[in-house]
Amino acid sequence: MVETADAIIIGAGIMGASTAYHLARRHFGRIVVLERDTVCSGSTALASGGIRHQYAQRVGIELTKQSIVVFEHFEDEFGVDPSFRQSGYLLLWHTAEELAEVRQIVALQQGLDVDVRLLGPAEVAALCPYLHTADLAAATYSPRDGYADPYLATTAIAARARELGVVIKQQHEVVGFVLDDGRLVRGVQTTLGVFEAPVVVIAAGPWTGQLGKLAGLDIPVFPVRRCKFFTAPFPFDKIPARTPFIIDRHDGFVMRREGEGILLGYNRPDEPSSFDTTPDWSLVPEMVERVVRRVPVLAEAQIMSAYAGLYEMTPDQSGIISAVPGVEGLYVLAGFSGHGFMHGPAAGQLMAEMIADGRAHTVDVAALSLDRFARGEVLFEPMTFM
Ligand SMILES: Cc1cc2nc3c(=O)[nH]c(=O)nc-3n(C[C@H](O)[C@H](O)[C@H](O)COP(=O)(O)OP(=O)(O)OC[C@H]3O[C@@H](n4cnc5c(N)ncnc54)[C@H](O)[C@@H]3O)c2cc1C
């Protein structure tokens, strides 16, 4: 069986859904999304939903500036409330060296009109009285940031794309590429037949490296396990509902409210690449020690459950929004290294611009090209919290 389309998108996570939606808005023709499982069944479904401006590279800040507007007006555009809670992001910095680095980063962010504030320990204590702050050098606080529900958001984008005519084929695994001489894409082979199209976008999250191999390409996106832990319900008078999304990079944990409980993230910085998604319960004693030192009231909390998902890492911890050099019609949108949910709305729009107009123009994303790795011109993003 052979089906034809004007564009094929591999993967129905936030990146694939957003690209399909933006191509459909531009009346690009017949757009088919091929998903081996179901819509939003990969990394997006497991994301913590964090949306923040606090990056060290201009492009990361710009992608959030574009995307946050979409999250703020999401219900108008997609008809669904994505539960976007703008309770801010608070990043804690411990040492004088960290503070010196952060001052420069804050200057860049403020220069791009981001509302980010450098707080001293007393101001942090006033904002979050439950935090131990005496040993902090400073914190950076961006009040417009927050978190939304990745599943609600992505399924709503996919639903609107369908209304605009996009065909989403679930249970269709891509197992090969149809290429002319390796220089021109003609379509893909799936478990259920061939799909022909002059445009193919690889938006397969942590599996993008594997898809690249099927096309004979080295796309440096690799999976790394990330673990999250939920506490049992914890009193709101001790940690309020509107508490910021807190990142303590020094001690290696993240924390935010999740309904009645608290969501904690903690991992090994040297976790090897793998597709393993078994939660690592052996992390708990060390995590609890660090978390309770910073948030003493959490000594009363009980860890109730855990899960693990996959970050889709690149060597420089920045995403790829790119045509594949040397293979006409083939594109990659992947590798956002743990920032892909928040950047999905903008990234899909930019991918659609690249396909339909020949270049992305809303944000300059030349630095996110695939060939930067071969050229050695990497864009290291240190504000990636492993
Ligand atoms: C624990 C955790 C917490 C995170 N927290 C945040 C956060 O707070 N904020 C944030 O912005 N980001 C966060 N992220 C990162 C975010 O989840 C990803 O960057 C983003 O979801 C990537 O979206 P995607 O569409 O590229 O990938 P995915 O959502 O993984 O979608 C890829 C899709 O491709 C499909 N696929 C794979 N292979 C094939 C094939 N051969 N054929 C057909 N389909 C295929 C998969 O089934 C999948 O549905 C987190 C990630 C994890 C794991």
The ligand as a Gaussian input file, in Angstrom:
#p B3LYP/6-31G(d) Opt

LIG

0 1
 C       11.104000      13.682000      33.378000
 C       11.107000      14.769000      32.338000
 C       10.842000      16.084000      32.716000
 C       10.846000      17.099000      31.751000
 N       10.516000      18.361000      32.132000
 C       10.431000      19.336000      31.206000
 C       10.025000      20.657000      31.575000
 O        9.750000      20.940000      32.738000
 N        9.925000      21.597000      30.579000
 C       10.226000      21.312000      29.274000
 O       10.139000      22.200000      28.437000
 N       10.618000      20.077000      28.912000
 C       10.729000      19.091000      29.831000
 N       11.125000      17.839000      29.475000
 C       11.573000      17.628000      28.097000
 C       10.419000      17.454000      27.157000
 O        9.609000      16.399000      27.613000
 C       10.954000      17.154000      25.759000
 O       11.943000      18.097000      25.408000
 C        9.842000      17.224000      24.726000
 O        8.701000      16.552000      25.203000
 C       10.297000      16.619000      23.418000
 O        9.173000      16.538000      22.564000
 P        9.273000      15.710000      21.233000
 O        8.011000      15.906000      20.505000
 O       10.552000      16.050000      20.563000
 O        9.453000      14.186000      21.718000
 P        8.378000      13.101000      22.210000
 O        7.322000      13.668000      23.046000
 O        9.174000      11.963000      22.758000
 O        7.700000      12.640000      20.849000
 C        8.362000      11.830000      19.912000
 C        7.376000      10.837000      19.364000
 O        8.004000      10.096000      18.308000
 C        7.467000       8.789000      18.324000
 N        8.380000       7.899000      17.586000
 C        9.610000       7.501000      17.968000
 N       10.122000       6.674000      17.034000
 C        9.208000       6.556000      16.033000
 C        9.160000       5.849000      14.819000
 N       10.163000       5.069000      14.416000
 N        8.041000       5.960000      14.042000
 C        7.006000       6.741000      14.438000
 N        6.996000       7.433000      15.597000
 C        8.090000       7.350000      16.389000
 C        7.375000       8.463000      19.802000
 O        6.452000       7.426000      20.034000
 C        6.919000       9.803000      20.398000
 O        5.526000       9.875000      20.529000
 C       11.126000      16.792000      30.403000
 C       11.378000      15.486000      30.028000
 C       11.372000      14.476000      30.974000
 C       11.635000      13.066000      30.551000

